[in-house]
C-alpha cells in the first residue's frame, strides 16, 4: 500500500474510532485525497475515490437529506468508510 493510501486509511480509522468528528474527517480526507490522488495505485484510487464521493454526499442536515435520496447521514458515511477500508485492506 502506498504511503498516501496508508495516510488516508489512518484518517478513516481516526473517524471510525471517533478521534475526529465528521466535519474534520470530510475536510481532511478530501483535501489529502485531492492533493495526492495521482500517487495512488489504480486499485487504491478506485476504492478511496468511493470514500471521497461518499464525503461529497454527506449532509448533516436531515431536512436537506429528505430532499435528495442520494445524500448520506453520518451513519451511512461510516458504513461506506468501513466497507471500503476493509476492501483496501483485503488487496494489500
One Martini backbone bead per residue (centre of mass of N, CA, C, O) as a GRO file, in nm:
protein
   92
    1UNK     BB    1   0.098   0.035   0.022
    2UNK     BB    2   0.082   0.346   0.003
    3UNK     BB    3   0.138   0.622   0.186
    4UNK     BB    4  -0.124   0.765   0.104
    5UNK     BB    5  -0.317   0.536   0.177
    6UNK     BB    6  -0.235   0.509   0.471
    7UNK     BB    7  -0.325   0.789   0.553
    8UNK     BB    8  -0.624   0.762   0.474
    9UNK     BB    9  -0.677   0.527   0.668
   10UNK     BB   10  -0.613   0.684   0.925
   11UNK     BB   11  -0.839   0.888   0.892
   12UNK     BB   12  -1.063   0.679   0.896
   13UNK     BB   13  -0.997   0.558   1.175
   14UNK     BB   14  -1.037   0.819   1.334
   15UNK     BB   15  -1.336   0.832   1.266
   16UNK     BB   16  -1.428   0.545   1.359
   17UNK     BB   17  -1.286   0.613   1.659
   18UNK     BB   18  -1.361   0.917   1.738
   19UNK     BB   19  -1.109   1.135   1.702
   20UNK     BB   20  -1.293   1.252   1.478
   21UNK     BB   21  -1.508   1.427   1.319
   22UNK     BB   22  -1.691   1.459   1.039
   23UNK     BB   23  -1.586   1.730   0.940
   24UNK     BB   24  -1.286   1.665   0.969
   25UNK     BB   25  -1.284   1.423   0.785
   26UNK     BB   26  -1.380   1.548   0.523
   27UNK     BB   27  -1.161   1.762   0.500
   28UNK     BB   28  -0.908   1.580   0.515
   29UNK     BB   29  -0.970   1.373   0.303
   30UNK     BB   30  -1.018   1.558   0.058
   31UNK     BB   31  -0.755   1.710   0.059
   32UNK     BB   32  -0.563   1.470   0.036
   33UNK     BB   33  -0.682   1.333  -0.211
   34UNK     BB   34  -0.649   1.574  -0.409
   35UNK     BB   35  -0.327   1.596  -0.370
   36UNK     BB   36  -0.263   1.245  -0.392
   37UNK     BB   37  -0.406   1.064  -0.618
   38UNK     BB   38  -0.159   1.015  -0.822
   39UNK     BB   39  -0.005   0.811  -0.606
   40UNK     BB   40  -0.205   0.605  -0.655
   41UNK     BB   41  -0.321   0.329  -0.719
   42UNK     BB   42  -0.571   0.205  -0.895
   43UNK     BB   43  -0.707   0.046  -0.665
   44UNK     BB   44  -0.693   0.265  -0.452
   45UNK     BB   45  -0.850   0.479  -0.604
   46UNK     BB   46  -1.121   0.334  -0.637
   47UNK     BB   47  -1.175   0.309  -0.331
   48UNK     BB   48  -1.109   0.608  -0.229
   49UNK     BB   49  -1.314   0.752  -0.417
   50UNK     BB   50  -1.565   0.649  -0.280
   51UNK     BB   51  -1.517   0.807  -0.019
   52UNK     BB   52  -1.510   1.081  -0.144
   53UNK     BB   53  -1.805   1.067  -0.248
   54UNK     BB   54  -1.935   1.025   0.026
   55UNK     BB   55  -1.847   1.302   0.130
   56UNK     BB   56  -2.008   1.464  -0.082
   57UNK     BB   57  -2.294   1.324   0.032
   58UNK     BB   58  -2.273   1.456   0.289
   59UNK     BB   59  -2.542   1.538   0.538
   60UNK     BB   60  -2.642   1.677   0.842
   61UNK     BB   61  -2.917   1.773   0.729
   62UNK     BB   62  -3.222   1.627   0.729
   63UNK     BB   63  -3.391   1.823   0.550
   64UNK     BB   64  -3.201   1.794   0.306
   65UNK     BB   65  -3.198   1.483   0.274
   66UNK     BB   66  -3.509   1.463   0.201
   67UNK     BB   67  -3.456   1.593  -0.101
   68UNK     BB   68  -3.215   1.359  -0.124
   69UNK     BB   69  -3.144   1.016  -0.156
   70UNK     BB   70  -2.815   1.047  -0.187
   71UNK     BB   71  -2.783   1.140   0.083
   72UNK     BB   72  -2.581   1.134   0.381
   73UNK     BB   73  -2.528   1.024   0.682
   74UNK     BB   74  -2.315   0.941   0.924
   75UNK     BB   75  -2.371   0.634   0.922
   76UNK     BB   76  -2.343   0.594   0.616
   77UNK     BB   77  -2.055   0.691   0.601
   78UNK     BB   78  -1.933   0.483   0.791
   79UNK     BB   79  -2.015   0.233   0.624
   80UNK     BB   80  -1.852   0.309   0.372
   81UNK     BB   81  -1.576   0.319   0.508
   82UNK     BB   82  -1.558   0.037   0.617
   83UNK     BB   83  -1.589  -0.118   0.351
   84UNK     BB   84  -1.338   0.016   0.203
   85UNK     BB   85  -1.118  -0.051   0.405
   86UNK     BB   86  -1.153  -0.353   0.379
   87UNK     BB   87  -1.089  -0.366   0.077
   88UNK     BB   88  -0.803  -0.250   0.099
   89UNK     BB   89  -0.689  -0.465   0.295
   90UNK     BB   90  -0.737  -0.710   0.096
   91UNK     BB   91  -0.520  -0.597  -0.132
   92UNK     BB   92  -0.246  -0.565   0.065
   0.00000   0.00000   0.00000
